Amino acid sequence: MQGLTLDQAILDMKAEPRRTSHEKCTSNYVLTGRLRTAADIHLLQKIDMSDLRFRPDPRLQTEMDRLQELEKQTLTAWGRDPTQ
């Protein structure tokens, strides 16, 4: 699956109670990231909002924030507007 783009997929996005919020986040990111549009997703079973409420691990969020700041600094150093 890595590196592939799918035209359509049948996904089971029902959250398992034993999975952490971070596991749900990364799993759903990988599942949906392989498709061109949301219309290409076909769900195996009905989901509700609790299945879609999740957050990445705080350490991952900290690293993502750090990388975004480095990107802004790099763009500024090269004379580009980091807000565009």
Residue frames as a rotation matrix with the C-alpha (Angstrom) as fourth column:
MET 1
0.557 0.831 0.000 0.00
0.831 -0.557 0.000 0.00
0.000 0.000 -1.000 0.00
GLN 2
0.205 -0.503 -0.839 2.83
0.380 -0.749 0.542 2.41
-0.902 -0.430 0.038 0.70
GLY 3
-0.717 -0.536 -0.445 3.11
-0.087 -0.564 0.821 4.96
-0.691 0.627 0.358 -2.05
LEU 4
-0.730 0.503 0.463 -0.06
0.673 0.407 0.618 3.83
0.122 0.763 -0.635 -3.81
THR 5
-0.725 0.666 -0.175 -3.07
-0.592 -0.733 -0.334 5.97
-0.350 -0.138 0.926 -4.67
LEU 6
-0.768 0.512 0.385 -6.33
0.519 0.850 -0.095 4.07
-0.375 0.126 -0.918 -4.80
ASP 7
-0.758 0.594 0.269 -9.41
-0.065 -0.479 0.875 4.86
0.648 0.646 0.402 -6.84
GLN 8
0.327 0.875 0.356 -11.73
-0.655 -0.062 0.753 3.41
0.681 -0.479 0.553 -4.18
ALA 9
-0.768 -0.540 -0.344 -11.52
-0.134 0.661 -0.738 1.48
0.626 -0.521 -0.580 -0.95
ILE 10
0.527 0.827 -0.196 -13.73
0.006 0.227 0.974 -0.24
0.850 -0.514 0.114 1.59
LEU 11
-0.554 -0.777 0.297 -12.52
-0.206 -0.218 -0.954 0.86
0.806 -0.590 -0.040 5.02
ASP 12
0.393 0.572 -0.721 -13.35
0.684 0.342 0.644 -0.19
0.615 -0.746 -0.257 8.55
MET 13
-0.434 -0.537 0.723 -12.98
0.014 -0.807 -0.591 3.04
0.901 -0.246 0.357 10.50
LYS 14
0.737 0.676 0.019 -14.95
-0.073 0.052 0.996 1.90
0.672 -0.735 0.088 13.54
ALA 15
-0.071 -0.813 0.578 -12.76
-0.778 -0.317 -0.542 2.72
0.624 -0.488 -0.610 16.52
GLU 16
0.209 0.025 -0.978 -11.68
0.396 0.912 0.108 -0.22
0.894 -0.409 0.181 18.63
PRO 17
0.930 0.256 0.263 -11.91
-0.107 -0.495 0.862 0.61
0.350 -0.830 -0.433 22.35
ARG 18
0.703 -0.695 -0.150 -8.45
0.566 0.420 0.710 -0.85
-0.430 -0.584 0.688 23.06
ARG 19
0.077 -0.697 0.713 -6.72
0.904 -0.253 -0.344 1.51
0.421 0.671 0.610 20.62
THR 20
-0.292 -0.265 -0.919 -5.16
0.686 -0.727 -0.009 4.72
-0.666 -0.633 0.394 21.86
SER 21
0.682 0.529 -0.505 -6.13
0.119 -0.761 -0.637 8.09
-0.722 0.374 -0.582 20.44
HIS 22
-0.056 -0.808 -0.586 -2.75
-0.718 -0.375 0.586 8.25
-0.694 0.454 -0.559 18.69
GLU 23
-0.761 -0.191 0.619 -3.26
0.167 0.866 0.472 4.82
-0.626 0.463 -0.627 17.07
LYS 24
0.261 0.923 0.284 -6.66
0.709 0.017 -0.705 5.93
-0.656 0.385 -0.650 15.77
CYS 25
0.569 -0.092 -0.817 -5.12
-0.322 -0.940 -0.118 9.13
-0.757 0.330 -0.564 14.42
THR 26
-0.429 -0.850 -0.306 -2.30
-0.659 0.062 0.749 7.44
-0.618 0.523 -0.587 12.54
SER 27
-0.614 0.259 0.746 -4.45
0.441 0.896 0.051 4.57
-0.655 0.360 -0.664 11.30
ASN 28
0.481 0.876 0.044 -7.14
0.573 -0.275 -0.772 6.84
-0.664 0.397 -0.634 9.88
TYR 29
0.327 -0.458 -0.826 -4.51
-0.568 -0.794 0.215 9.10
-0.755 0.399 -0.520 8.35
VAL 30
-0.749 -0.651 0.123 -2.96
-0.336 0.534 0.776 6.17
-0.571 0.540 -0.619 6.49
LEU 31
-0.350 0.689 0.635 -6.33
0.665 0.660 -0.350 4.71
-0.660 0.300 -0.689 5.48
THR 32
0.664 0.732 -0.150 -7.76
0.445 -0.549 -0.708 7.92
-0.601 0.403 -0.690 4.05
GLY 33
0.215 -0.672 -0.709 -4.47
-0.451 -0.712 0.538 9.27
-0.866 0.204 -0.456 2.71
ARG 34
-0.683 -0.479 0.552 -4.38
0.177 0.624 0.761 6.65
-0.709 0.617 -0.341 -0.05
LEU 35
0.020 0.825 0.566 -7.57
0.928 0.195 -0.317 7.91
-0.372 0.531 -0.761 -1.70
ARG 36
-0.658 -0.255 0.708 -8.11
0.628 -0.705 0.329 10.77
0.416 0.661 0.624 -4.13
THR 37
-0.504 0.575 0.644 -11.34
-0.519 -0.798 0.306 12.09
0.690 -0.180 0.701 -2.59
ALA 38
-0.722 0.330 0.608 -13.68
-0.546 0.267 -0.794 11.36
-0.425 -0.905 -0.013 0.32
ALA 39
0.305 0.888 -0.344 -16.22
-0.923 0.186 -0.338 10.14
-0.236 0.420 0.876 -2.23
ASP 40
-0.008 -0.416 -0.909 -13.91
-0.637 0.703 -0.316 7.19
0.771 0.576 -0.271 -2.90
ILE 41
-0.887 -0.309 0.342 -14.38
-0.453 0.444 -0.773 5.85
0.087 -0.841 -0.534 0.66
HIS 42
0.153 0.900 -0.408 -16.90
-0.431 0.432 0.792 3.08
0.889 0.054 0.454 1.28
LEU 43
-0.366 -0.287 0.885 -17.37
-0.924 0.003 -0.382 2.19
0.106 -0.958 -0.267 4.95
LEU 44
-0.747 0.010 -0.665 -17.57
-0.026 0.999 0.044 -1.42
0.664 0.050 -0.746 6.07
GLN 45
-0.158 0.721 -0.674 -19.73
0.955 0.284 0.081 -0.46
0.250 -0.631 -0.734 9.04
LYS 46
0.598 0.505 0.623 -21.53
0.342 -0.863 0.371 2.60
0.725 -0.009 -0.689 10.33
ILE 47
-0.496 -0.767 -0.407 -19.44
0.783 -0.193 -0.591 5.05
0.375 -0.612 0.696 12.36
ASP 48
0.764 0.645 -0.039 -20.29
0.603 -0.690 0.401 7.94
0.232 -0.330 -0.915 14.65
MET 49
0.693 -0.486 0.532 -18.37
-0.324 -0.870 -0.373 11.02
0.644 0.086 -0.760 15.76
SER 50
0.707 -0.456 0.541 -16.68
-0.539 0.148 0.829 9.18
-0.458 -0.878 -0.141 18.64
ASP 51
0.656 -0.468 0.592 -14.92
0.605 0.795 -0.041 7.03
-0.451 0.385 0.805 16.02
LEU 52
0.443 -0.442 0.780 -13.40
0.663 -0.424 -0.617 10.17
0.604 0.790 0.105 14.51
ARG 53
0.849 -0.167 0.501 -12.32
-0.416 -0.796 0.439 11.96
0.325 -0.581 -0.746 17.69
PHE 54
0.685 -0.706 -0.180 -8.62
0.723 0.631 0.281 11.44
-0.085 -0.323 0.943 18.21
ARG 55
0.852 -0.518 -0.079 -5.37
-0.516 -0.856 0.041 13.29
-0.089 0.006 -0.996 18.69
PRO 56
0.429 -0.790 -0.439 -1.80
0.014 0.492 -0.871 12.43
0.903 0.367 0.222 17.83
ASP 57
0.373 -0.444 -0.815 0.60
0.917 0.311 0.250 11.59
0.143 -0.840 0.523 20.63
PRO 58
0.941 0.025 -0.338 1.67
0.131 -0.947 0.294 14.86
-0.313 -0.321 -0.894 22.33
ARG 59
0.020 -0.999 -0.041 5.30
0.142 -0.037 0.989 14.14
-0.990 -0.025 0.141 21.42
LEU 60
-0.312 -0.057 0.948 4.35
0.928 0.194 0.317 13.90
-0.203 0.979 -0.008 17.75
GLN 61
0.725 0.637 0.263 2.40
0.670 -0.741 -0.053 17.15
0.161 0.214 -0.963 17.97
THR 62
0.656 -0.572 -0.492 5.43
0.006 -0.648 0.762 18.85
-0.755 -0.502 -0.422 19.56
GLU 63
-0.372 -0.832 0.410 7.66
0.435 0.234 0.869 17.60
-0.820 0.502 0.275 16.74
MET 64
0.043 0.463 0.885 5.18
0.994 -0.107 0.008 18.73
0.098 0.880 -0.465 14.06
ASP 65
0.936 0.283 -0.208 5.10
0.321 -0.929 0.181 22.21
-0.142 -0.236 -0.961 15.67
ARG 66
0.242 -0.937 -0.250 8.93
0.047 -0.246 0.968 22.29
-0.969 -0.246 -0.016 15.75
LEU 67
-0.443 -0.403 0.801 9.14
0.755 0.315 0.576 21.38
-0.484 0.860 0.164 12.07
GLN 68
0.497 0.680 0.539 6.58
0.848 -0.512 -0.137 24.02
0.183 0.525 -0.831 11.10
GLU 69
0.843 -0.257 -0.472 8.65
0.028 -0.856 0.516 26.64
-0.537 -0.448 -0.714 12.93
LEU 70
-0.210 -0.960 0.183 11.81
0.240 0.131 0.962 25.50
-0.948 0.246 0.203 11.10
GLU 71
-0.102 0.258 0.961 9.93
0.991 0.114 0.075 25.77
-0.090 0.960 -0.267 7.81
LYS 72
0.887 0.462 0.011 8.96
0.462 -0.887 -0.021 29.37
0.000 0.024 -1.000 8.60
GLN 73
0.494 -0.785 -0.373 12.55
-0.109 -0.482 0.869 30.21
-0.863 -0.389 -0.324 9.53
THR 74
-0.367 -0.633 0.682 13.87
0.587 0.411 0.697 28.63
-0.722 0.656 0.221 6.33
LEU 75
0.268 0.550 0.791 11.39
0.955 -0.258 -0.144 30.48
0.125 0.794 -0.594 4.13
THR 76
0.955 0.063 -0.289 12.21
0.146 -0.950 0.275 33.78
-0.257 -0.305 -0.917 5.84
ALA 77
0.139 -0.988 -0.073 15.96
0.049 -0.067 0.997 33.15
-0.989 -0.142 0.039 5.42
TRP 78
-0.548 -0.314 0.776 15.42
0.725 0.286 0.627 32.62
-0.418 0.905 0.071 1.69
GLY 79
-0.934 0.101 -0.342 13.37
-0.180 -0.961 0.208 35.81
-0.307 0.256 0.917 1.37
ARG 80
-0.615 0.776 -0.141 9.98
0.157 0.296 0.942 34.13
0.773 0.557 -0.304 1.02
ASP 81
-0.356 0.607 0.710 6.82
-0.869 -0.494 -0.013 34.97
0.343 -0.622 0.704 2.92
PRO 82
-0.992 -0.112 -0.058 6.07
-0.084 0.929 -0.360 32.02
0.094 -0.353 -0.931 5.25
THR 83
-0.444 0.893 0.068 2.33
-0.255 -0.054 -0.965 32.91
-0.859 -0.446 0.252 5.33
GLN 84
0.099 0.482 -0.871 1.82
-0.973 -0.136 -0.186 32.05
-0.208 0.866 0.455 1.65
